Amino acid sequence: MGTYEDVFRASNEDPESFWLKAAEGIDWDVTPQRALDSSGAPFYRWFPDGRLNVCFNALDRHVEAGRGDQPALVYDSPVTDTRRTYTYAQLRDEVAAFAGALAQLGVGHGDRVVIYMPMVPEAAVAMLACARIGAVHSVVFGGFAPRELALRIDDAAPKVVVSASCGIEGKRVIAYKPLLDRAIELAAHKPEKSVILQRPQERAELGSDDLDWADLVAAAPPADCVPVTATDPLYILYTSGTTGKPKGVVRDCGGYAVALHWSMGAVYDVGPGETMFTGSDVGWVVGHSYIVYAPLLAGATTVLYEGKPVGTPDAGQFWRLAAEYRVKTMFTAPTAFRAIRKEDPKGALTAGYDLSHLRYLFLAGERLDPETYHWASALLGTPVIDHWWQTETGWPIVANPVGIEATPIKPGSPSRPLPGWDVRVLDASGEPVPAGVDGAIVVKLPLPPGALPTLWNDDNRYIASYLSGYDGYYLTGDSGHLDDDGYVFVMGRTDDVINVAGHRLSTGSMEEALAAHPDVAECAVIGVADELKGQVPRGLVVLKAGTGREPGEVEAELVQLVRERIGAVASLKDVTVVAALPKTRSGKILRKTMRGIADGRDEPIPSTVDDPGVIETLRPVLRRAGHTP
C-alpha cells in the first residue's frame, strides 16, 4: 500500500481515484464509474451509479470462491455454556432461509425491520437476511426499556419486529417479550408481525401477531440476493438520547461496504481466514461494523461473544477467547480493560492461555487513559492501539493503520487521521488553533464513504446537529488538539470542557492525572456549578481490587497529584472514592448525567444505562455541597 503518508496524501489529493480503487475490493452487479456525487451538497453520495448486495459480498462470494468450509462466525456463550461454529456455507444457508421467511411476511426492498435481540447468532442472521432482500434493519439493543423501543419503532415504522424470548445479563435472565409487547402498546406505529426466537432459558407466550422463528424458517423457501443501488440505506442505528426523539443514523450500502472492507486490511490488518474478536454488542455501531459486516466482507472469522469481560465467570474470558480461537486482532472498549484490570491487577489470569496468535489489541468507545494503555501493553507485549470514531462515522476517523504502516504510539492519542478523513481543530470563531491548543475537533466535508449521509427522514436535523456549527465541516462534538506531528488528542466531549474562574480546563487532563495513581482503577471528573468560580471540578474514583487503604488518604493524595501535574489553576479539591461509576451498556461513563444530578437538576436516566442502581447509590455523593480538604 505504500507508507501512511503516501496513502493519506493520495486519499486527499484524488479521492475519486482512491475510493474507486478501494471499491475494487467489492463484488458489484453494476461497477461504479464515479466515486463521489456532490450535486446535492451538503448531502454527499458515494458510488451513485453502482449496484450491489452487501449480503452477497459478506457471504455468497466467499462460498463461490471455494471457501465455504471456512469458519465465518463463532458463537461463544459462557452464560449458556454454548459454543457453535458456522462455516461460510452454513451461515449463508441460515441467512437465505431467514431472508425467505421475511419475504413471505411481505418484507421487501426498502421495508424496515426492527431487530431487538441478545448476543446470539440469530441477531447477525437477521441483519444479513435484511441486507439480502434489500430491507433496512434497525437493531435496538436487547433489553432496552419499552419507551425507548417504542420511540424507535415509531421513527423507523418497521413492517416486522424480530426478537427473542429472553436475554441473559450475567446471571439474570431477562424476558424480552413483555418489554416488546409494552413497546408496541406504547408505539403509534404497529408492526404487522413479531418473529420470536424461543430460547430454552425462558420461553415466551406468543400472541396472535407473533410467529415462532423456527416454525417460520422451516416453512419458507430460501431467498436469493437482491441487488440495490449503492446509495440505498442498509440500516438505521439510533444514537441514544436521554429525552425526545432519537437520531436515526443512516448507513448506505455501497460506501459502507467499500470503507469497511478497506479498513479491515488497512487499519486492523485482518484478511481472509484470520480471526477477529470484537468485544461489543450488535446493538452498537462497533457490533454492526466489526462483529458482523467488516470481518465477513473481508472473508475473516468473527467471534460473537455472549458474556461480560468480567464475572462470566471471571476476568480471564477475553484471554480464553483469544487462545481458543487463535484471535489475531482483538477490539473492545477501554472500560472493558479497566474492569479486567480492577479484578485482576497483575494480569494473573493470562497464565495458561496461549496468546501467541494475538497480534493487536484495539480499544475505542471511551478515551484510552495512558495508565490502562501501559498496563495492557506490559501485560500482552503486543501493540495496544487506541482509535477514535463514532456511531455517525461507521468506521475509525483516527487510528494507527497497522495494515499500511505502524506509526509510533503516543499514549493518550489515537494517532493520526486515517485516509479519507480531513481532521481540523477550530476555535469558537472557526479559525484553526495552533498545535497543542484545545478546540473543537471537526472533519472537512465531504465525509468519506461509510459515514452517515443523513438522519432517517430528517435532513434538517442532520444539518442542525452536525453541519451548522462550522460551515463546510462536520462537528464531531469532541474537543482536543493536534500536536506538532499531526497526532490527534481527544480530550472529551465539547461539553466536558469546564470554565473555572475564566480558565477553560479539560476534564480529560484531570482524569489522566487521577488515573496515574497506582491505586486507581478508573475515574471521572465532572464540572459542577459554583457561585464563585462558575464551575469547579469534582473527581470520582474507583480503587483497584485488593487496595486496603483508607479512602480519605487516597483522596488527599489525588488532590495533590492533580495540583502537581496540572497546577493550582485546576482547582480539583474534591475527590471521592466510590464503589462504581455509572455507565452505558457499551461502557461510556455517564458524565452528563452525574453533572446534572450534582447541579440539582432532575436529570433523566439514559435508556442505555447498564446498572441504574449505581446512579441511585451516587446521588447523595453528587448532591452534597463541595468541600475543600
VEXDREN-2710 file (C-alpha; in Angstrom, 1 decimal):
% VEXDREN-2710
k/r/px/py/pz
1/MET/0.0/0.0/0.0
2/GLY/3.0/2.3/0.5
3/THR/3.7/4.4/3.6
4/TYR/1.0/6.1/5.7
5/GLU/2.0/9.5/4.3
6/ASP/1.7/8.2/0.7
7/VAL/-1.7/6.7/1.2
8/PHE/-3.1/9.6/3.2
9/ARG/-1.9/12.1/0.5
10/ALA/-3.5/10.0/-2.3
11/SER/-6.8/9.9/-0.4
12/ASN/-6.8/13.7/0.0
13/GLU/-5.4/14.8/-3.4
14/ASP/-7.5/12.5/-5.6
15/PRO/-10.3/11.0/-3.5
16/GLU/-12.2/9.9/-6.7
17/SER/-9.4/7.6/-7.8
18/PHE/-8.6/6.5/-4.3
19/TRP/-12.1/5.3/-3.4
20/LEU/-12.8/3.8/-6.9
21/LYS/-9.6/1.7/-6.4
22/ALA/-10.9/0.7/-2.9
23/ALA/-14.2/-0.2/-4.5
24/GLU/-12.4/-3.0/-6.4
25/GLY/-12.4/-5.0/-3.2
26/ILE/-16.2/-5.4/-3.5
27/ASP/-18.2/-7.5/-6.0
28/TRP/-20.6/-5.3/-7.9
29/ASP/-23.7/-6.1/-10.0
30/VAL/-23.0/-2.7/-11.7
31/THR/-19.5/-1.4/-11.1
32/PRO/-19.5/2.3/-10.3
33/GLN/-17.7/4.6/-12.7
34/ARG/-18.0/7.6/-10.3
35/ALA/-16.9/7.7/-6.6
36/LEU/-18.5/10.9/-5.3
37/ASP/-21.7/12.7/-6.2
38/SER/-21.6/16.3/-4.8
39/SER/-24.6/17.6/-6.7
40/GLY/-26.8/17.6/-3.6
41/ALA/-24.2/19.0/-1.2
42/PRO/-24.1/19.0/1.8
43/PHE/-25.8/15.7/1.2
44/TYR/-23.0/13.8/-0.5
45/ARG/-23.4/10.3/-2.0
46/TRP/-20.8/7.7/-2.8
47/PHE/-20.8/5.4/-5.8
48/PRO/-24.1/6.7/-7.1
49/ASP/-24.1/4.6/-10.3
50/GLY/-23.1/1.3/-8.6
51/ARG/-25.3/-1.6/-7.7
52/LEU/-24.5/-4.4/-5.3
53/ASN/-25.8/-6.6/-2.5
54/VAL/-24.0/-6.4/0.8
55/CYS/-25.0/-9.9/2.0
56/PHE/-23.7/-11.4/-1.2
57/ASN/-20.4/-9.7/-0.5
58/ALA/-20.3/-10.9/3.1
59/LEU/-21.3/-14.5/2.4
60/ASP/-22.1/-15.8/-1.0
61/ARG/-18.9/-14.6/-2.8
62/HIS/-16.7/-16.5/-0.3
63/VAL/-18.6/-19.7/-0.8
64/GLU/-18.4/-19.3/-4.6
65/ALA/-14.7/-18.7/-4.3
66/GLY/-14.4/-22.2/-2.7
67/ARG/-14.1/-21.1/0.9
68/GLY/-17.5/-22.3/2.1
69/ASP/-16.0/-24.7/4.7
70/GLN/-14.0/-21.9/6.4
71/PRO/-15.4/-20.7/9.8
72/ALA/-17.3/-17.5/9.3
73/LEU/-18.9/-16.9/12.7
74/VAL/-18.0/-18.5/16.1
75/TYR/-20.6/-18.1/18.8
76/ASP/-19.3/-18.4/22.4
77/SER/-21.7/-18.0/25.3
78/PRO/-20.4/-18.8/28.8
79/VAL/-23.7/-17.6/30.2
80/THR/-25.5/-20.5/28.5
81/ASP/-22.4/-22.8/28.2
82/THR/-22.8/-22.9/24.4
83/ARG/-20.2/-22.9/21.6
84/ARG/-21.1/-23.1/18.0
85/THR/-19.2/-22.5/14.7
86/TYR/-20.9/-21.6/11.4
87/THR/-18.9/-22.0/8.2
88/TYR/-19.5/-19.5/5.4
89/ALA/-21.7/-22.1/3.6
90/GLN/-23.7/-22.8/6.8
91/LEU/-24.2/-19.1/7.6
92/ARG/-25.2/-18.3/4.0
93/ASP/-27.9/-21.0/4.2
94/GLU/-29.2/-19.8/7.5
95/VAL/-29.4/-16.2/6.3
96/ALA/-31.0/-17.3/3.0
97/ALA/-33.6/-19.3/4.9
98/PHE/-34.5/-16.4/7.3
99/ALA/-34.5/-13.9/4.3
100/GLY/-37.1/-16.2/2.7
101/ALA/-39.1/-16.2/5.9
102/LEU/-39.1/-12.4/5.9
103/ALA/-40.0/-12.2/2.3
104/GLN/-43.0/-14.5/2.9
105/LEU/-44.1/-11.9/5.5
106/GLY/-44.2/-9.3/2.8
107/VAL/-40.8/-7.7/3.7
108/GLY/-39.1/-6.4/0.6
109/HIS/-36.8/-3.7/-0.8
110/GLY/-36.8/-0.6/1.4
111/ASP/-39.0/-2.0/4.1
112/ARG/-37.8/-1.6/7.7
113/VAL/-37.3/-4.4/10.2
114/VAL/-36.5/-3.7/13.9
115/ILE/-34.2/-6.3/15.5
116/TYR/-34.4/-6.5/19.3
117/MET/-32.2/-9.4/20.3
118/PRO/-29.5/-10.6/22.6
119/MET/-26.0/-11.5/21.5
120/VAL/-26.9/-14.7/19.7
121/PRO/-26.0/-15.8/16.1
122/GLU/-29.6/-15.2/15.0
123/ALA/-29.1/-11.5/15.6
124/ALA/-26.4/-11.4/12.9
125/VAL/-28.5/-13.8/10.7
126/ALA/-31.5/-11.4/10.9
127/MET/-29.3/-8.4/10.0
128/LEU/-27.7/-10.2/7.0
129/ALA/-31.2/-11.5/5.9
130/CYS/-32.5/-8.0/5.7
131/ALA/-29.4/-7.0/3.6
132/ARG/-30.0/-10.0/1.4
133/ILE/-33.5/-8.8/0.3
134/GLY/-32.8/-5.1/0.3
135/ALA/-34.7/-4.4/3.5
136/VAL/-33.4/-1.8/6.0
137/HIS/-32.7/-3.2/9.5
138/SER/-32.6/-1.2/12.7
139/VAL/-31.1/-3.1/15.6
140/VAL/-32.2/-1.9/19.1
141/PHE/-30.1/-3.1/22.0
142/GLY/-31.8/-6.1/23.6
143/GLY/-33.4/-5.3/26.9
144/PHE/-33.9/-1.6/26.1
145/ALA/-36.8/0.0/28.0
146/PRO/-40.2/-0.2/26.3
147/ARG/-40.5/3.5/25.9
148/GLU/-37.1/3.8/24.1
149/LEU/-38.0/0.8/21.9
150/ALA/-41.4/2.4/21.1
151/LEU/-39.7/5.7/20.0
152/ARG/-37.5/3.7/17.6
153/ILE/-40.5/1.7/16.3
154/ASP/-42.4/4.9/15.6
155/ASP/-39.4/6.5/13.8
156/ALA/-38.4/3.5/11.7
157/ALA/-42.0/2.3/11.1
158/PRO/-41.0/-1.4/10.7
159/LYS/-43.2/-3.9/8.9
160/VAL/-41.8/-6.6/11.2
161/VAL/-40.0/-6.8/14.5
162/VAL/-37.6/-9.7/15.2
163/SER/-36.9/-10.5/18.8
164/ALA/-36.1/-13.4/21.2
165/SER/-37.9/-14.8/24.3
166/CYS/-35.1/-13.6/26.6
167/GLY/-31.6/-12.2/27.0
168/ILE/-29.0/-13.1/29.7
169/GLU/-27.2/-10.4/31.6
170/GLY/-24.6/-12.0/33.8
171/LYS/-26.6/-14.5/35.9
172/ARG/-30.0/-12.8/35.3
173/VAL/-32.5/-14.0/32.6
174/ILE/-34.4/-11.0/31.2
175/ALA/-37.7/-11.8/29.5
176/TYR/-37.9/-9.7/26.3
177/LYS/-41.4/-10.4/25.2
178/PRO/-43.2/-8.4/27.9
179/LEU/-40.8/-5.4/27.1
180/LEU/-41.6/-5.8/23.4
181/ASP/-45.4/-6.1/24.0
182/ARG/-45.3/-2.9/26.1
183/ALA/-43.3/-1.1/23.5
184/ILE/-45.8/-2.0/20.7
185/GLU/-48.6/-0.9/23.0
186/LEU/-46.9/2.5/23.5
187/ALA/-46.0/3.0/19.8
188/ALA/-48.3/4.7/17.4
189/HIS/-47.0/2.6/14.6
190/LYS/-48.0/-1.1/14.9
191/PRO/-45.7/-3.6/13.2
192/GLU/-47.6/-6.3/11.2
193/LYS/-45.8/-9.3/12.9
194/SER/-43.2/-10.1/15.5
195/VAL/-40.9/-13.0/14.9
196/ILE/-39.7/-14.6/18.2
197/LEU/-36.7/-16.8/18.7
198/GLN/-37.5/-19.1/21.5
199/ARG/-34.6/-19.7/23.9
200/PRO/-34.6/-22.6/26.3
201/GLN/-33.7/-20.4/29.3
202/GLU/-37.2/-18.8/29.1
203/ARG/-39.8/-19.4/26.5
204/ALA/-42.3/-16.7/25.6
205/GLU/-46.0/-16.9/25.3
206/LEU/-46.9/-16.0/21.7
207/GLY/-49.9/-13.9/20.8
208/SER/-51.9/-13.6/17.6
209/ASP/-49.4/-11.4/15.8
210/ASP/-46.4/-13.4/17.0
211/LEU/-44.6/-16.1/15.0
212/ASP/-42.1/-18.7/16.1
213/TRP/-38.7/-18.2/14.4
214/ALA/-38.1/-22.0/13.9
215/ASP/-41.5/-22.7/12.5
216/LEU/-41.4/-19.8/10.2
217/VAL/-38.0/-20.7/8.7
218/ALA/-39.0/-24.4/8.3
219/ALA/-41.8/-23.4/6.0
220/ALA/-40.0/-20.8/3.9
221/PRO/-38.0/-21.2/0.7
222/PRO/-34.5/-19.6/0.8
223/ALA/-34.2/-16.2/-0.8
224/ASP/-31.7/-15.0/-3.3
225/CYS/-29.7/-11.7/-3.0
226/VAL/-31.5/-8.6/-4.3
227/PRO/-29.1/-6.1/-5.9
228/VAL/-29.7/-2.5/-4.7
229/THR/-28.3/0.9/-5.6
230/ALA/-25.2/1.8/-3.6
231/THR/-26.9/4.8/-2.1
232/ASP/-29.8/2.8/-0.8
233/PRO/-29.9/2.5/3.0
234/LEU/-28.5/-0.7/4.6
235/TYR/-29.5/0.1/8.2
236/ILE/-30.7/2.8/10.7
237/LEU/-28.9/2.9/14.0
238/TYR/-30.3/5.2/16.7
239/THR/-28.0/7.2/18.9
240/SER/-29.1/7.2/22.5
241/GLY/-30.6/10.4/23.6
242/THR/-31.9/11.0/27.1
243/THR/-35.0/12.8/26.0
244/GLY/-37.0/13.4/22.9
245/LYS/-36.9/11.8/19.5
246/PRO/-33.7/9.6/19.0
247/LYS/-31.5/10.4/16.0
248/GLY/-31.6/7.7/13.3
249/VAL/-28.1/7.5/11.7
250/VAL/-28.5/6.2/8.2
251/ARG/-25.8/3.9/6.7
252/ASP/-25.7/3.4/2.9
253/CYS/-24.9/0.1/1.2
254/GLY/-22.0/0.9/-1.2
255/GLY/-20.0/3.4/0.7
256/TYR/-20.2/1.3/3.9
257/ALA/-19.2/-1.9/2.2
258/VAL/-16.2/-0.3/0.5
259/ALA/-15.0/1.6/3.6
260/LEU/-15.3/-1.4/5.9
261/HIS/-13.6/-3.9/3.5
262/TRP/-10.8/-1.4/3.1
263/SER/-10.5/-0.8/6.9
264/MET/-10.1/-4.5/7.7
265/GLY/-6.8/-4.7/5.8
266/ALA/-5.5/-1.1/6.3
267/VAL/-6.5/-0.5/9.9
268/TYR/-6.9/-3.9/11.6
269/ASP/-4.5/-6.0/9.4
270/VAL/-7.1/-8.8/9.2
271/GLY/-7.5/-10.8/6.0
272/PRO/-9.3/-13.9/4.7
273/GLY/-9.1/-16.8/7.1
274/GLU/-7.8/-14.8/10.0
275/THR/-9.8/-14.3/13.2
276/MET/-11.1/-11.0/14.8
277/PHE/-12.8/-10.9/18.2
278/THR/-14.7/-7.7/18.9
279/GLY/-16.0/-7.5/22.5
280/SER/-19.1/-5.4/21.9
281/ASP/-22.8/-5.9/21.1
282/VAL/-24.7/-5.9/17.8
283/GLY/-26.8/-3.1/19.3
284/TRP/-23.9/-0.7/19.0
285/VAL/-22.1/0.6/15.9
286/VAL/-19.0/-1.4/16.8
287/GLY/-21.0/-4.6/16.7
288/HIS/-22.6/-3.6/13.3
289/SER/-19.2/-2.8/11.8
290/TYR/-16.7/-5.1/13.4
291/ILE/-18.6/-8.1/14.7
292/VAL/-20.9/-8.5/11.7
293/TYR/-20.2/-6.7/8.5
294/ALA/-16.4/-5.9/8.2
295/PRO/-15.0/-9.3/9.2
296/LEU/-17.4/-11.1/6.8
297/LEU/-16.8/-8.7/3.9
298/ALA/-13.1/-9.5/4.4
299/GLY/-13.6/-13.3/4.5
300/ALA/-12.3/-13.5/8.0
301/THR/-13.7/-15.4/11.0
302/THR/-15.6/-13.3/13.6
303/VAL/-16.2/-14.2/17.2
304/LEU/-19.6/-13.3/18.7
305/TYR/-19.4/-13.5/22.5
306/GLU/-22.4/-13.6/24.8
307/GLY/-20.9/-12.6/28.1
308/LYS/-19.1/-9.9/30.0
309/PRO/-15.4/-9.1/30.3
310/VAL/-15.6/-10.0/34.0
311/GLY/-17.9/-12.1/36.1
312/THR/-19.0/-14.7/33.4
313/PRO/-17.3/-16.3/35.2
314/ASP/-14.0/-14.4/35.6
315/ALA/-11.8/-11.7/34.2
316/GLY/-9.9/-14.2/32.1
317/GLN/-12.6/-14.7/29.4
318/PHE/-11.1/-12.4/26.8
319/TRP/-7.8/-14.3/27.1
320/ARG/-9.7/-17.7/26.8
321/LEU/-11.4/-16.5/23.6
322/ALA/-8.1/-15.2/22.1
323/ALA/-6.4/-18.5/22.8
324/GLU/-9.2/-20.9/21.8
325/TYR/-10.0/-19.2/18.5
326/ARG/-6.5/-18.1/17.6
327/VAL/-7.5/-14.4/17.5
328/LYS/-5.2/-12.2/15.6
329/THR/-6.9/-8.8/16.3
330/MET/-9.0/-8.1/19.4
331/PHE/-11.1/-4.9/19.6
332/THR/-13.1/-3.7/22.7
333/ALA/-13.7/-0.7/24.8
334/PRO/-11.2/0.8/27.3
335/THR/-13.8/0.3/30.1
336/ALA/-13.7/-3.5/29.5
337/PHE/-9.9/-3.4/30.2
338/ARG/-10.3/-1.2/33.2
339/ALA/-12.8/-3.7/34.5
340/ILE/-10.4/-6.6/33.9
341/ARG/-7.5/-4.6/35.5
342/LYS/-9.7/-3.8/38.5
343/GLU/-10.5/-7.5/39.1
344/ASP/-7.0/-8.9/38.1
345/PRO/-4.5/-6.0/38.6
346/LYS/-1.5/-8.2/38.0
347/GLY/-3.0/-10.0/34.9
348/ALA/-2.5/-13.4/36.6
349/LEU/-5.4/-14.8/34.6
350/THR/-3.4/-14.7/31.3
351/ALA/-1.4/-17.6/32.7
352/GLY/-2.2/-20.8/31.0
353/TYR/-3.6/-19.2/27.8
354/ASP/-1.5/-19.2/24.6
355/LEU/-1.8/-15.7/23.3
356/SER/1.0/-16.0/20.7
357/HIS/-1.5/-15.5/17.9
358/LEU/-2.8/-12.2/19.3
359/ARG/-1.0/-9.5/17.3
360/TYR/-3.0/-6.4/18.2
361/LEU/-5.4/-5.0/20.8
362/PHE/-7.6/-2.1/19.5
363/LEU/-9.5/0.0/22.0
364/ALA/-12.3/2.6/21.3
365/GLY/-15.5/4.0/22.7
366/GLU/-14.1/6.0/25.5
367/ARG/-10.8/7.8/25.8
368/LEU/-8.0/5.4/26.4
369/ASP/-6.2/6.7/29.5
370/PRO/-2.4/6.3/29.5
371/GLU/-2.5/4.1/32.6
372/THR/-4.7/1.5/31.0
373/TYR/-2.6/1.7/27.9
374/HIS/0.6/1.0/29.8
375/TRP/-1.0/-1.8/31.8
376/ALA/-2.3/-3.6/28.7
377/SER/0.9/-3.1/26.8
378/ALA/3.1/-4.5/29.5
379/LEU/0.7/-7.4/30.1
380/LEU/0.3/-8.5/26.5
381/GLY/3.6/-7.4/24.9
382/THR/1.6/-6.6/21.7
383/PRO/0.7/-3.2/20.2
384/VAL/-2.2/-1.6/22.1
385/ILE/-3.9/0.7/19.7
386/ASP/-6.2/3.5/20.7
387/HIS/-8.5/4.6/17.9
388/TRP/-11.4/7.1/17.7
389/TRP/-14.7/7.1/15.9
390/GLN/-18.4/7.5/16.4
391/THR/-21.8/5.9/15.6
392/GLU/-22.2/8.5/12.9
393/THR/-18.9/7.7/11.2
394/GLY/-19.3/3.9/11.0
395/TRP/-15.6/3.2/11.0
396/PRO/-12.5/4.9/12.5
397/ILE/-11.6/8.5/12.0
398/VAL/-8.3/8.4/13.7
399/ALA/-6.2/5.2/14.2
400/ASN/-2.8/3.7/13.8
401/PRO/-3.1/1.9/10.4
402/VAL/-1.1/-1.2/11.2
403/GLY/-2.0/-2.8/7.9
404/ILE/-0.4/0.2/6.0
405/GLU/2.3/1.2/8.3
406/ALA/2.5/1.1/12.1
407/THR/3.4/4.6/13.3
408/PRO/4.9/5.4/16.7
409/ILE/2.4/5.2/19.5
410/LYS/1.9/8.2/21.7
411/PRO/-0.1/7.3/24.9
412/GLY/-3.2/9.5/25.2
413/SER/-3.5/9.8/21.4
414/PRO/-5.4/7.6/18.9
415/SER/-2.6/8.6/16.4
416/ARG/-3.3/10.4/13.1
417/PRO/-6.3/10.7/10.9
418/LEU/-6.9/7.8/8.6
419/PRO/-7.0/8.3/4.8
420/GLY/-10.3/9.9/3.8
421/TRP/-10.6/11.9/7.0
422/ASP/-9.5/15.6/6.9
423/VAL/-9.5/16.4/10.6
424/ARG/-9.1/20.0/11.9
425/VAL/-9.2/21.8/15.3
426/LEU/-11.0/25.1/15.3
427/ASP/-11.7/27.8/17.9
428/ALA/-15.1/29.3/18.6
429/SER/-14.9/31.7/15.6
430/GLY/-14.0/28.9/13.2
431/GLU/-10.3/29.7/13.0
432/PRO/-7.6/26.9/13.2
433/VAL/-5.8/26.8/16.6
434/PRO/-2.1/26.3/17.0
435/ALA/-0.7/22.8/17.8
436/GLY/-1.2/21.9/21.4
437/VAL/-4.2/24.2/21.9
438/ASP/-7.6/22.6/22.6
439/GLY/-10.6/23.4/20.4
440/ALA/-13.5/21.8/18.6
441/ILE/-12.5/18.7/16.5
442/VAL/-14.2/18.8/13.1
443/VAL/-13.9/17.0/9.8
444/LYS/-13.8/18.8/6.5
445/LEU/-16.7/17.8/4.2
446/PRO/-17.3/15.7/2.3
447/LEU/-17.1/12.8/4.8
448/PRO/-15.6/9.6/3.3
449/PRO/-17.6/6.6/2.3
450/GLY/-19.2/4.7/5.2
451/ALA/-20.1/7.8/7.2
452/LEU/-23.7/8.9/7.6
453/PRO/-25.2/10.6/4.6
454/THR/-28.1/12.0/6.7
455/LEU/-30.5/11.1/9.5
456/TRP/-33.5/8.9/8.8
457/ASN/-36.3/11.1/7.4
458/ASP/-34.7/14.2/9.0
459/ASP/-32.4/16.1/6.7
460/ASN/-32.9/19.3/8.7
461/ARG/-31.9/17.7/11.9
462/TYR/-28.8/16.3/10.3
463/ILE/-27.7/19.8/9.2
464/ALA/-28.6/21.3/12.6
465/SER/-26.9/18.6/14.6
466/TYR/-23.7/18.2/12.6
467/LEU/-23.1/20.8/9.9
468/SER/-24.4/24.1/11.3
469/GLY/-21.6/24.7/13.8
470/TYR/-18.8/25.4/11.3
471/ASP/-19.6/26.0/7.6
472/GLY/-18.1/23.2/5.4
473/TYR/-17.3/20.9/8.4
474/TYR/-18.8/18.0/10.3
475/LEU/-18.9/18.8/14.0
476/THR/-17.8/15.7/16.0
477/GLY/-18.9/17.1/19.3
478/ASP/-15.4/16.3/20.8
479/SER/-12.7/18.7/21.9
480/GLY/-9.0/18.2/21.8
481/HIS/-5.9/19.2/19.9
482/LEU/-3.3/18.3/17.3
483/ASP/0.4/18.1/18.2
484/ASP/3.3/19.1/16.0
485/ASP/3.3/15.7/14.4
486/GLY/-0.3/15.8/13.4
487/TYR/-1.4/13.3/16.2
488/VAL/-4.9/13.9/17.5
489/PHE/-5.6/14.1/21.2
490/VAL/-9.3/13.7/22.0
491/MET/-9.8/15.1/25.5
492/GLY/-13.5/14.6/25.9
493/ARG/-16.9/15.8/24.6
494/THR/-17.1/19.6/23.9
495/ASP/-19.3/20.0/27.0
496/ASP/-16.7/18.3/29.2
497/VAL/-14.5/21.4/28.9
498/ILE/-15.2/23.4/32.1
499/ASN/-14.8/27.0/32.8
500/VAL/-13.2/27.6/36.2
501/ALA/-12.9/31.3/37.0
502/GLY/-12.3/32.1/33.4
503/HIS/-9.9/29.3/32.8
504/ARG/-11.1/26.7/30.2
505/LEU/-9.9/23.3/31.5
506/SER/-10.3/19.9/30.1
507/THR/-11.7/17.3/32.4
508/GLY/-9.8/14.7/30.4
509/SER/-6.4/16.1/31.5
510/MET/-7.5/15.8/35.2
511/GLU/-8.8/12.3/34.6
512/GLU/-5.4/11.4/33.1
513/ALA/-3.7/12.7/36.3
514/LEU/-6.0/10.7/38.6
515/ALA/-5.6/7.5/36.6
516/ALA/-1.9/7.7/37.1
517/HIS/-2.3/6.9/40.8
518/PRO/-1.3/3.3/41.4
519/ASP/-4.5/2.5/43.4
520/VAL/-7.0/3.9/40.9
521/ALA/-8.8/1.5/38.6
522/GLU/-11.0/4.1/36.9
523/CYS/-12.2/7.7/37.4
524/ALA/-14.3/10.5/36.1
525/VAL/-14.1/14.3/36.5
526/ILE/-17.2/16.5/36.1
527/GLY/-17.7/20.2/36.2
528/VAL/-20.2/21.3/39.0
529/ALA/-21.8/24.7/39.2
530/ASP/-20.2/27.1/41.7
531/GLU/-21.4/30.5/42.6
532/LEU/-18.0/32.0/42.9
533/LYS/-16.0/30.3/40.1
534/GLY/-18.8/29.4/37.7
535/GLN/-17.8/25.7/37.7
536/VAL/-15.5/23.6/39.8
537/PRO/-14.2/20.1/39.0
538/ARG/-15.2/17.1/41.1
539/GLY/-13.4/13.8/40.9
540/LEU/-14.9/10.3/41.4
541/VAL/-12.6/7.3/41.6
542/VAL/-12.9/3.6/41.9
543/LEU/-10.0/1.8/43.5
544/LYS/-8.4/-1.5/42.3
545/ALA/-9.4/-4.7/43.9
546/GLY/-7.3/-5.5/47.0
547/THR/-6.4/-1.9/47.8
548/GLY/-6.5/-1.9/51.5
549/ARG/-6.1/1.8/52.1
550/GLU/-8.3/4.4/53.8
551/PRO/-10.3/6.3/51.1
552/GLY/-9.5/9.7/52.8
553/GLU/-5.8/9.1/52.5
554/VAL/-6.0/8.2/48.8
555/GLU/-8.4/11.2/48.1
556/ALA/-5.8/13.6/49.6
557/GLU/-3.0/12.1/47.5
558/LEU/-5.1/12.5/44.4
559/VAL/-5.8/16.2/45.0
560/GLN/-2.1/16.7/45.4
561/LEU/-1.3/14.7/42.3
562/VAL/-3.6/16.9/40.1
563/ARG/-2.1/20.0/41.6
564/GLU/1.4/18.8/40.7
565/ARG/0.6/17.7/37.2
566/ILE/-1.8/20.4/36.1
567/GLY/-1.2/23.2/38.5
568/ALA/-3.2/25.1/41.1
569/VAL/-5.4/26.5/38.4
570/ALA/-7.0/23.1/38.0
571/SER/-8.6/23.7/41.4
572/LEU/-9.6/20.0/41.9
573/LYS/-10.1/19.9/45.6
574/ASP/-13.0/17.4/45.8
575/VAL/-12.2/13.8/45.1
576/THR/-14.4/11.0/46.4
577/VAL/-13.7/7.2/46.4
578/VAL/-16.9/5.4/45.2
579/ALA/-17.7/1.7/44.6
580/ALA/-18.6/2.1/40.9
581/LEU/-19.2/4.7/38.2
582/PRO/-22.5/4.7/36.2
583/LYS/-22.0/3.6/32.6
584/THR/-23.9/2.8/29.4
585/ARG/-24.0/-0.8/28.4
586/SER/-21.3/0.0/25.8
587/GLY/-19.1/1.2/28.6
588/LYS/-19.3/5.0/28.3
589/ILE/-19.2/6.8/31.7
590/LEU/-22.4/8.9/32.2
591/ARG/-20.6/12.2/33.0
592/LYS/-23.5/14.4/31.7
593/THR/-26.0/12.5/34.0
594/MET/-23.7/12.9/37.0
595/ARG/-23.2/16.6/36.3
596/GLY/-26.9/17.2/36.1
597/ILE/-27.6/15.4/39.4
598/ALA/-24.7/17.3/41.1
599/ASP/-26.2/20.6/39.8
600/GLY/-29.5/19.7/41.4
601/ARG/-31.4/19.1/38.2
602/ASP/-33.9/16.3/37.8
603/GLU/-31.7/14.6/35.3
604/PRO/-33.3/11.8/33.2
605/ILE/-31.5/8.5/33.4
606/PRO/-30.5/7.4/29.9
607/SER/-32.1/4.3/28.5
608/THR/-28.6/2.9/27.8
609/VAL/-27.6/2.7/31.5
610/ASP/-26.1/-0.6/32.5
611/ASP/-27.0/-0.5/36.2
612/PRO/-29.4/2.2/37.4
613/GLY/-28.6/1.2/41.0
614/VAL/-25.1/2.8/40.6
615/ILE/-26.6/6.2/39.9
616/GLU/-29.0/5.9/42.9
617/THR/-26.0/5.0/45.2
618/LEU/-24.1/8.0/43.9
619/ARG/-27.0/10.6/44.3
620/PRO/-26.2/11.6/47.9
621/VAL/-22.5/11.9/47.0
622/LEU/-23.2/14.1/43.9
623/ARG/-25.9/16.2/45.7
624/ARG/-23.8/17.2/48.7
625/ALA/-22.1/20.5/48.6
626/GLY/-18.4/20.5/47.6
627/HIS/-15.8/20.6/50.3
628/THR/-12.2/21.8/50.5
629/PRO/-9.9/19.2/52.2
END
